[in-house]
Amino acid sequence: MRVLFPGAFYFYRKIISLLAVYATHFLPLADTNSGSQHKHWHNWQARLPPFWVHPLLNLMWLIIGISLRLANLTAKPPWTDEFCTLVFSLGNTFLSVPLDEAIAPDILLSPLQLNPAASVGDVIHNLVTQDTHPPLYFVLAYLWMKLFPSEGGLVSLFAARSLPALIGAASIPCVYVLGKVAFRSPLVGHLAAAMMAVSPYAIFLAQEARHYSLAALWVTASLTCLVIATRHIQNRTPLPIWVGISWVVINALGLATHYFFSLTLCTEVVVLIFLAWLQLQTSSKFSLLFSPPWQRIYTVIIGTFVAGLIWLPIFLENRNRSNLTEWIQGTRVGLDWISPIFQALGTLIAMISLLPVESSQVLVVIPSGLVMLIFFIWAVPILLRGIKIQLQQPESRIMIQVFMGVVSSAIALFFIFTYFLGIDLTRGARYNFVYFPAIVILLGASLAVCWHPPKEWKGRENGIKSIGRWGINGKKAVMLIWLMGFFSAVTVFCNLGYQKYYRPDLFVQLIQQISPVPVLIATTHKTYVHTGEMMGVAREFKVANSPQKPLFLLAHQDKDPNTSTIALENTLNKLPRPFDLWLVNFHAPVAETLKTCVSDTKSLSRVNGYEYKLYHCQQS
């Protein structure tokens, strides 16, 4: 790491040292619930005005978060879902790519060219007629990418990925606000923001040219409104009209960004039902459920429902494009019944810590796995104890229950979809954005106890002091957990964790090494997903300025695989020989078609996302 990124390594080392200094002197000032301003206040008051403390800390978290999200931003090749974003955000369509014939790379990549004639209307129309996502993010991406010049005639990958990276960074101060409002403690807000800045899961979402960072931002904003509503329910005071209107607008924007935002809304309904039940426990008067705070909450629910109805016809129409989501559908056999449990657990773990356990080197995987195991054996009891202590504090109990309700109900919904509806949402780690901000807030609340334990817990034999069982006190434990997140973030932007599903760069290198003759790359085609797979390969040839100009065949098939076979046979008969045929993710019978070509028997390396076979087609 020091060798590959000497400047970055030096910068991050300085940031960590500054973090230690700032945290030691400023964070103890942040907890306004402590009943005093702490002895550090007077030492620093003369040097720095108090009202600068929180903005400076937030600025520091923001700088760290932005730098991690922009690091190596274009080093990893785009994959098929990102090509979907690129094409539709330009107002283009995949329909312009010819099928069932050999085409040059430039033709395959033509949908990635800037289209001055395209409008916002084209973006929306193409999405609602050809894709399965609502259009808000794609419209924003359309406006954003117009600000950047093309790269080699194609849309800028930096432009496409920088938008979600900046949106992801914006979630850092938003999480601070959520934590501060929920627990009335800037300390919780700062610790949540610090963890959001370095969370490997947050880095993963932010470095993809997709809409998940924006959706997670709406989740954070909606949860903030839920927290405010909870306070008013507790106090039995009317929810301010501006909060109600903001809540409806935020929910509408969330639904316009991703349909799975509706899962967040479902968790909020579960929490509201729980709050109503709590009120009925303290008073058997059902009239409380029609008191001023509840009346406006019902109005918010109705307004959100109406906003959701706008997308219902489009969502139902998307059912006709179920082949785009078939990868998360299917039956379960044998061990497949328990795999969702481990997938969900793995995603939860990777929200906090993810070392290079996905490396191809065993000597890297084993130590990384051991370090993560030791870390969680040490950290989980600390985090659980922090939550337990917060639950025992009257002023924070209800908020812990609210966020735990969001997380637990979201996970329950994931398993309901997986086991009862046959839609395995646990397979897509990115879908966990629906409750990720709640996890970060719970983490911040727990770490706040470690940093500044309540007075009644100080000095107890089994109290918070016991977290230093390996000679580590509360503040050092917080910093170690943060540092683990930081190094996990480095793991992600170096593509050693949350690795890309497709590695066209490695596949192109393999073709260049093996095939000195002209090349035809053929794949079966059902949807634009398969077009995106080949776009990744074609783009790598173009970016590398390779003298090799392969041809591509998208052999279309609907239900009959033989249609792809016929398209392959017709294409092979038209091409001059010799050439090498690379069948990539080709799912159709080829035995009869390739009688005049010789299968390569050498053992070649495996490439993520590209299952291939090589044939040498010589002159007959």
ZAMARGU-4260 file (C-alpha; in steps of 0.2 Angstrom, whole numbers, plus 5000, padded with zeros to 4 digits):
<rodrens>
0) 5000/5000/5000 | 5014/5012/5005 | 5023/5008/4988 | 5007/5009/4977 | 5000/5025/4984
5) 5014/5035/4993 | 5005/5052/4993 | 4989/5045/4998 | 4997/5034/5012 | 5006/5050/5019
10) 4990/5060/5018 | 4979/5047/5027 | 4993/5045/5040 | 4992/5064/5044 | 4973/5063/5044
15) 4973/5049/5057 | 4986/5059/5068 | 4975/5074/5067 | 4960/5064/5071 | 4968/5058/5087
20) 4972/5076/5092 | 4955/5083/5088 | 4945/5069/5095 | 4955/5069/5112 | 4952/5088/5114
25) 4935/5091/5105 | 4924/5076/5106 | 4922/5076/5125 | 4915/5094/5123 | 4902/5087/5111
30) 4890/5078/5124 | 4878/5091/5130 | 4869/5078/5141 | 4884/5076/5153 | 4878/5091/5164
35) 4895/5100/5162 | 4906/5107/5149 | 4921/5096/5155 | 4938/5102/5160 | 4945/5103/5143
40) 4933/5117/5138 | 4942/5131/5147 | 4959/5125/5140 | 4953/5126/5122 | 4940/5140/5123
45) 4954/5153/5122 | 4961/5145/5106 | 4946/5141/5097 | 4928/5149/5098 | 4916/5135/5104
50) 4904/5137/5090 | 4918/5132/5078 | 4921/5115/5086 | 4906/5105/5078 | 4908/5113/5060
55) 4927/5109/5061 | 4924/5091/5066 | 4910/5089/5053 | 4922/5096/5040 | 4935/5084/5045
60) 4924/5069/5043 | 4918/5076/5026 | 4936/5078/5020 | 4940/5060/5025 | 4924/5053/5017
65) 4926/5063/5001 | 4944/5057/4999 | 4940/5039/5002 | 4926/5040/4990 | 4936/5048/4976
70) 4951/5037/4978 | 4954/5025/4964 | 4937/5030/4957 | 4940/5025/4939 | 4953/5012/4942
75) 4940/4998/4942 | 4931/4994/4926 | 4912/4998/4925 | 4901/4983/4925 | 4884/4979/4917
80) 4873/4988/4930 | 4884/5004/4928 | 4883/5003/4909 | 4864/5003/4912 | 4866/5020/4921
85) 4878/5027/4908 | 4867/5023/4893 | 4850/5028/4900 | 4857/5044/4909 | 4864/5050/4892
90) 4846/5048/4885 | 4852/5034/4874 | 4846/5016/4872 | 4853/4998/4870 | 4841/4995/4856
95) 4853/5004/4844 | 4866/4989/4845 | 4863/4977/4831 | 4860/4958/4836 | 4864/4942/4827
100) 4878/4949/4817 | 4897/4953/4819 | 4899/4971/4825 | 4915/4982/4828 | 4918/4988/4845
105) 4914/5006/4841 | 4896/5000/4836 | 4894/4991/4852 | 4900/5006/4862 | 4889/5019/4852
110) 4876/5020/4866 | 4890/5027/4877 | 4893/5042/4866 | 4887/5059/4872 | 4870/5063/4863
115) 4867/5082/4862 | 4850/5079/4855 | 4844/5069/4870 | 4833/5077/4883 | 4827/5074/4900
120) 4811/5067/4892 | 4821/5054/4882 | 4829/5049/4899 | 4813/5046/4907 | 4804/5038/4892
125) 4818/5025/4889 | 4819/5021/4908 | 4800/5018/4910 | 4799/5008/4894 | 4815/4998/4894
130) 4821/4997/4912 | 4815/4993/4930 | 4820/5008/4940 | 4812/5025/4943 | 4820/5040/4934
135) 4825/5053/4947 | 4844/5048/4949 | 4846/5045/4930 | 4839/5063/4927 | 4851/5070/4939
140) 4865/5060/4931 | 4860/5066/4914 | 4862/5084/4920 | 4878/5081/4929 | 4887/5072/4915
145) 4883/5086/4903 | 4896/5096/4913 | 4910/5084/4908 | 4919/5082/4891 | 4919/5065/4883
150) 4934/5053/4885 | 4940/5046/4869 | 4923/5049/4862 | 4914/5040/4876 | 4905/5047/4892
155) 4917/5050/4906 | 4918/5036/4919 | 4924/5049/4932 | 4909/5060/4928 | 4897/5045/4931
160) 4905/5039/4947 | 4909/5056/4955 | 4890/5060/4957 | 4886/5045/4968 | 4903/5048/4977
165) 4898/5066/4981 | 4881/5061/4986 | 4888/5048/4997 | 4899/5060/5005 | 4884/5072/5008
170) 4877/5058/5019 | 4890/5061/5032 | 4884/5077/5039 | 4866/5071/5036 | 4870/5056/5048
175) 4877/5068/5060 | 4861/5078/5061 | 4851/5062/5062 | 4862/5056/5077 | 4861/5073/5086
180) 4843/5075/5084 | 4839/5057/5089 | 4849/5057/5105 | 4851/5076/5108 | 4869/5073/5108
185) 4882/5080/5096 | 4894/5066/5102 | 4882/5053/5095 | 4881/5063/5079 | 4900/5065/5077
190) 4904/5046/5080 | 4890/5041/5068 | 4897/5053/5055 | 4915/5047/5058 | 4909/5029/5055
195) 4899/5034/5040 | 4915/5042/5033 | 4925/5026/5033 | 4911/5012/5032 | 4917/5000/5018
200) 4899/4997/5014 | 4896/5016/5011 | 4912/5017/5000 | 4906/5002/4990 | 4889/5011/4987
205) 4897/5028/4983 | 4910/5021/4970 | 4897/5013/4959 | 4888/5023/4945 | 4871/5019/4952
210) 4858/5026/4963 | 4860/5018/4979 | 4870/5032/4988 | 4855/5044/4984 | 4843/5032/4990
215) 4852/5030/5006 | 4852/5049/5008 | 4833/5049/5007 | 4833/5035/5020 | 4843/5046/5032
220) 4832/5061/5029 | 4816/5050/5031 | 4822/5043/5047 | 4826/5060/5054 | 4808/5065/5051
225) 4803/5049/5060 | 4814/5053/5075 | 4806/5071/5076 | 4788/5063/5075 | 4793/5051/5089
230) 4798/5066/5100 | 4781/5074/5097 | 4772/5057/5100 | 4781/5056/5117 | 4777/5074/5121
235) 4759/5073/5114 | 4762/5089/5104 | 4757/5092/5086 | 4770/5087/5072 | 4775/5104/5064
240) 4767/5106/5047 | 4784/5109/5039 | 4790/5093/5046 | 4775/5083/5039 | 4777/5091/5021
245) 4796/5088/5021 | 4793/5070/5026 | 4780/5067/5012 | 4792/5076/4999 | 4807/5065/5005
250) 4797/5049/5004 | 4791/5054/4987 | 4809/5057/4981 | 4815/5041/4989 | 4802/5031/4979
255) 4807/5041/4963 | 4825/5035/4966 | 4822/5017/4970 | 4807/5006/4972 | 4815/4997/4987
260) 4814/5013/4997 | 4796/5007/5000 | 4804/4994/5012 | 4811/5008/5022 | 4793/5015/5023
265) 4787/4998/5029 | 4799/4998/5043 | 4794/5016/5048 | 4776/5010/5048 | 4781/4995/5060
270) 4790/5008/5071 | 4774/5019/5072 | 4763/5004/5076 | 4775/5000/5090 | 4775/5018/5097
275) 4756/5017/5096 | 4756/5001/5106 | 4767/5009/5119 | 4755/5024/5121 | 4741/5012/5124
280) 4751/5003/5137 | 4753/5019/5147 | 4735/5024/5144 | 4720/5013/5138 | 4712/5028/5129
285) 4711/5024/5111 | 4707/5043/5108 | 4726/5046/5110 | 4728/5038/5093 | 4718/5052/5086
290) 4727/5066/5095 | 4736/5080/5086 | 4753/5071/5083 | 4744/5056/5076 | 4732/5066/5065
295) 4747/5074/5055 | 4756/5057/5055 | 4741/5049/5046 | 4741/5064/5034 | 4760/5060/5030
300) 4755/5042/5027 | 4741/5046/5015 | 4752/5059/5006 | 4766/5046/5004 | 4754/5033/4998
305) 4747/5045/4985 | 4765/5049/4980 | 4768/5030/4978 | 4753/5027/4967 | 4761/5038/4954
310) 4773/5024/4951 | 4761/5009/4953 | 4757/5007/4934 | 4775/5008/4929 | 4780/4996/4943
315) 4766/4983/4937 | 4772/4986/4919 | 4790/4981/4925 | 4783/4964/4929 | 4784/4960/4910
320) 4803/4963/4911 | 4806/4950/4925 | 4820/4943/4915 | 4830/4958/4921 | 4828/4952/4939
325) 4829/4934/4937 | 4846/4933/4945 | 4837/4935/4962 | 4823/4923/4959 | 4823/4904/4960
330) 4820/4889/4970 | 4830/4883/4985 | 4838/4866/4986 | 4849/4859/5000 | 4861/4872/5007
335) 4853/4885/4997 | 4841/4887/5011 | 4853/4893/5023 | 4864/4904/5011 | 4853/4919/5013
340) 4857/4919/5032 | 4876/4920/5029 | 4873/4932/5015 | 4864/4944/5026 | 4876/4942/5040
345) 4891/4945/5029 | 4883/4961/5023 | 4881/4967/5041 | 4899/4963/5045 | 4905/4972/5030
350) 4896/4988/5035 | 4909/4990/5049 | 4924/4979/5044 | 4930/4971/5028 | 4949/4966/5025
355) 4955/4958/5009 | 4946/4941/5012 | 4942/4941/4993 | 4960/4941/4988 | 4966/4927/4976
360) 4981/4925/4987 | 4979/4913/5002 | 4993/4921/5011 | 4982/4937/5011 | 4965/4929/5014
365) 4970/4919/5030 | 4978/4933/5040 | 4964/4945/5035 | 4951/4933/5040 | 4959/4930/5057
370) 4961/4948/5060 | 4943/4951/5056 | 4938/4936/5067 | 4948/4943/5082 | 4942/4960/5079
375) 4923/4955/5080 | 4926/4944/5095 | 4933/4959/5104 | 4921/4972/5097 | 4904/4964/5097
380) 4903/4963/5116 | 4908/4981/5117 | 4895/4987/5104 | 4881/4976/5112 | 4886/4983/5130
385) 4884/5001/5123 | 4867/4997/5116 | 4862/4989/5132 | 4867/5004/5142 | 4858/5016/5131
390) 4842/5006/5133 | 4844/5008/5152 | 4845/5027/5150 | 4827/5035/5150 | 4832/5049/5138
395) 4839/5037/5125 | 4829/5021/5127 | 4815/5026/5115 | 4827/5031/5101 | 4837/5015/5102
400) 4820/5005/5101 | 4816/5015/5085 | 4832/5012/5076 | 4832/4993/5082 | 4814/4992/5075
405) 4819/4999/5058 | 4834/4987/5057 | 4825/4971/5063 | 4809/4974/5053 | 4820/4977/5037
410) 4829/4961/5040 | 4813/4952/5043 | 4806/4959/5026 | 4822/4953/5017 | 4819/4935/5024
415) 4800/4936/5020 | 4804/4941/5002 | 4818/4927/5001 | 4809/4912/5009 | 4791/4916/5005
420) 4791/4926/4989 | 4806/4918/4980 | 4815/4934/4978 | 4832/4933/4987 | 4836/4951/4992
425) 4851/4945/5002 | 4860/4941/4986 | 4862/4960/4982 | 4872/4968/4996 | 4867/4985/4989
430) 4849/4983/4993 | 4853/4984/5012 | 4853/5003/5009 | 4835/5003/5016 | 4842/5001/5034
435) 4860/5005/5033 | 4859/5023/5040 | 4850/5015/5055 | 4864/5003/5058 | 4877/5018/5058
440) 4866/5028/5071 | 4866/5013/5082 | 4884/5011/5080 | 4887/5029/5085 | 4875/5028/5100
445) 4885/5013/5106 | 4902/5021/5103 | 4896/5036/5112 | 4894/5026/5128 | 4912/5020/5126
450) 4919/5037/5123 | 4909/5045/5137 | 4900/5033/5149 | 4886/5039/5160 | 4891/5044/5177
455) 4882/5030/5186 | 4892/5017/5175 | 4909/5024/5179 | 4919/5014/5191 | 4907/4999/5191
460) 4916/4982/5191 | 4907/4976/5176 | 4903/4992/5169 | 4910/5001/5154 | 4927/5001/5161
465) 4928/4983/5158 | 4930/4986/5139 | 4948/4988/5142 | 4951/4970/5146 | 4966/4970/5134
470) 4972/4986/5142 | 4961/4997/5130 | 4950/5010/5138 | 4934/5017/5130 | 4942/5031/5119
475) 4955/5019/5112 | 4942/5006/5108 | 4932/5019/5098 | 4948/5024/5089 | 4953/5006/5085
480) 4935/5002/5078 | 4936/5018/5068 | 4953/5013/5061 | 4947/4996/5057 | 4934/5005/5046
485) 4947/5016/5038 | 4958/5001/5033 | 4942/4992/5027 | 4938/5007/5016 | 4955/5006/5009
490) 4952/4988/5005 | 4936/4993/4995 | 4944/5006/4984 | 4958/4995/4980 | 4946/4982/4974
495) 4951/4969/4987 | 4934/4970/4995 | 4917/4971/4987 | 4926/4966/4971 | 4917/4970/4955
500) 4907/4956/4948 | 4914/4957/4931 | 4933/4959/4927 | 4933/4963/4908 | 4951/4971/4910
505) 4958/4953/4915 | 4948/4945/4901 | 4955/4957/4888 | 4973/4954/4894 | 4970/4935/4892
510) 4964/4938/4874 | 4979/4948/4870 | 4990/4935/4877 | 4982/4920/4868 | 4975/4926/4852
515) 4987/4933/4839 | 4974/4931/4825 | 4958/4941/4823 | 4945/4937/4836 | 4926/4935/4837
520) 4918/4936/4854 | 4901/4929/4855 | 4888/4928/4869 | 4870/4924/4870 | 4859/4939/4872
525) 4842/4940/4881 | 4843/4958/4889 | 4853/4973/4889 | 4862/4965/4904 | 4872/4954/4891
530) 4875/4969/4880 | 4883/4977/4895 | 4894/4962/4898 | 4901/4964/4881 | 4902/4983/4882
535) 4914/4981/4897 | 4926/4970/4885 | 4925/4982/4871 | 4928/4997/4882 | 4944/4989/4889
540) 4951/4986/4871 | 4947/5005/4867 | 4954/5012/4884 | 4970/5001/4881 | 4972/5008/4863
545) 4974/4990/4858 | 4979/4987/4840 | 4968/4971/4841 | 4950/4975/4835 | 4939/4960/4839
550) 4922/4958/4832 | 4907/4955/4844 | 4891/4944/4841 | 4876/4946/4852 | 4866/4930/4848
555) 4849/4934/4853 | 4837/4921/4861 | 4820/4922/4869 | 4815/4905/4874 | 4823/4894/4861
560) 4842/4892/4863 | 4843/4886/4845 | 4840/4904/4839 | 4857/4909/4846 | 4865/4893/4838
565) 4858/4898/4821 | 4865/4916/4823 | 4882/4910/4828 | 4883/4898/4813 | 4877/4911/4800
570) 4890/4923/4807 | 4904/4910/4807 | 4901/4906/4788 | 4903/4925/4784 | 4920/4928/4792
575) 4936/4925/4784 | 4948/4913/4792 | 4958/4910/4802 | 4951/4918/4818 | 4949/4914/4836
580) 4931/4912/4843 | 4929/4916/4861 | 4912/4910/4867 | 4908/4920/4883 | 4893/4916/4894
585) 4886/4907/4879 | 4871/4896/4884 | 4866/4887/4868 | 4871/4871/4859 | 4887/4873/4848
590) 4893/4855/4845 | 4887/4854/4827 | 4891/4872/4823 | 4909/4871/4828 | 4914/4855/4819
595) 4927/4865/4808 | 4934/4874/4824 | 4946/4866/4836 | 4943/4868/4855 | 4958/4875/4865
600) 4963/4862/4878 | 4975/4873/4888 | 4970/4877/4906 | 4967/4896/4906 | 4964/4907/4921
605) 4946/4910/4928 | 4939/4928/4926 | 4925/4935/4936 | 4909/4937/4926 | 4916/4929/4910
610) 4914/4910/4908 | 4922/4907/4892 | 4928/4894/4879 | 4941/4896/4866 | 4940/4889/4848
615) 4953/4891/4835 | 4944/4892/4818 | 4957/4888/4804 | 4956/4888/4785 | 4947/4873/4779
</rodrens>
